[in-house]
Each structure stands twice: as structure tokens, then as C-alpha cells.
Amino acid sequence: MAYKISDECIMCGACASECPVNAISEGDGKYEIDPDTCIDCGTCAGVCPVEAPKAE
């Protein structure tokens, strides 16, 4: 299953720059992960300072 970014996101962009498949984009108030592109690698969760990306 794809990861999803929670409302804890602080819009720092760390996850987007580390995503190997470019599945993360800037959304309205938080970053968003495209579930069809996400490969469930967990890289985003590993670099997020507030642990906003969560496995669904």
C-alpha cells in the first residue's frame, strides 16, 4: 500500500526531494503522495522531521 502524508506535515519538502519515483508533490497546506506512483519504499518517512508520511 502507498504511503499517505498526515496533517502533521510542515511543508519542508524533505520527502519530495528524496522520493525515488517523484510521487510526492506540494498540495494545499501539506505535501501529497500519488498512490498510483508510490512504490511503498518508505524513504519519505525516513527523512521527515515530523513523521508525517505513514504507511496506509
Helices and strands as residue ranges (DSSP letters): E 3-5, H 14-18, E 24-26, E 31-33, H 43-47, E 53-55
